[in-house]
Amino acid sequence: MDLVKVEHGDKGVAVLTINRQEKLNSLNQQVLEQVKQALIDLKEDPPRVMVVTGAGDKSFVAGADIAAMNEMSPLEAKRFSELSHEAVGLLDRSLVPTIAAVNGFALGGGCELALACDIRIAAENALFGFPEVTLGILPGMGGTQRLPRLVGPGIAKEMIFSGRRIKAEEARTFNLVNRVVPEGEALKAAKELAEEIAANGPVAVRHAKAAVNKAQDVDLVSGLEYEADQFALLFGTEDAREGMGAFVDRRDAEFKGR
């Protein structure tokens, strides 16, 4: 697992780092397999919040490894895309909140990896884009599906069709990123937010994430019914009694995740 590192903090926050700095953390089959395995392992021992980043300050993930893709047949390309969907899909479907700390390049597959996170915090030097069409291909790690859902079809088509790179501040105006911080501060800011989230009731946060995600798939009436069900379900948890009891007693809550 030398290309992907997972570190567990003492406040319920895990940091997953793509560690291939000599290639600007670009994604090849080996990296994707290690990302997939790391996320499978994290499902067995989940943190309260997960931060995803790239090693160093130059690149979050510069994209897929073009040299490796240049040797692929159509069938090999299909398998590579399917592997990326499996790996990135595990991140997208994570039950716990996920935050991308984006430093430097987040192009192609790197932008697609960030899109699979719930929240994106970008350093001022971050660059986003989908250069695939300049190579004669298209985004194959979920970009054509996740980007329109986040920024709308018009902006998504402009970004994908042009292959243009955009800076962090422009990405923020598109709602592609939540926040822009000074260069070198993305991981620090992401950890601080992760710890703020992790201090809350973990069961409530997981169900809140599920309810917000549900809004993307159903009509308003169905979504409200789902919200009411989740709201009621949480009243049967120890954490709800602890949280509301602590408020009444004017003390800090001590959540156990039950």
Secondary structure, 3 states (H helix, E strand, C coil): CCCEEEEECCCCEEEEEECCHHHCCCECHHHHHHHHHHHHHHHHCCCCEEEEEECCCCEEECCECHHHHCCCCHHHHHHHHHHHHHHHHHHHCCCCCEEEEECCEEECHHHHHHHCCCEEEEECCCEEECHHHHHCCCCCCCHHHHHHHHHCHHHHHHHHHHCCCEEHHHHHHCCCCCEEECCCCHHHHHHHHHHHHHCCCHHHHHHHHHHHHHCCCCCHHHHHHHHHHHHHHHCCCHHHHHHHHHHHHCCCCCCCCC
